[in-house]
Structure formats: structure tokens, C-alpha cells
Amino acid sequence: IKVHNYVLAIILSGIIFGVGHLPVAFALTSEATIPLVLYIILGNAGFGFIAGYLYWKYGLECAMGAHMLAHVTMIICALLIPL
């Protein structure tokens, strides 16, 4: 399989990963603005690209581990840095 096929698949799956986070964002806010929606999609798609690359090069377990580590990091930061 050619490299560009992997890159296209990573981009598409990253965007789908970002869109998949919208229901949580909508549940947490009463006003979903276009900038918020774009922030949620693009922010999560960015990690989706990283996870897609990790899956391609190192396997599913590595991508899942990175996803878990990202959530653990966010939780620790939320506990240590009160808003």
C-alpha cells in the first residue's frame, strides 16, 4: 500500500475523531458557536492525527496508550491548576 493512502486515512480518521467529540461539547454548553465547534473538531483532530500515525507505525496498543495518557494528563492538570 502506498504511503499517501495511509496519510489520507489518518487525515480522515482524525477528522472523524474530532467530530466524534462534539456530542460531549454540546452536552457541556448551552451555546455551541462556530468557533467552539471548530476548536473541538480541530483540537481533537490534531490528536487524532498523532494517534493515527502511532497506529500506523507502532500498532493499536500504542495509539490506545497515547489516548489514555492524554486523558490522564488532562485530569492531573485539571486537579493541579484550578480555574
Secondary structure, DSSP 8 states (H G I E B T S, - for coil): --HHHHHHHHHHHHHHHHHTTHHHHHHH-S---HHHHHHHHHHHHHHHHHHHHHHHHH-HHHHHHHHHHHHHHHHHHHHHS--
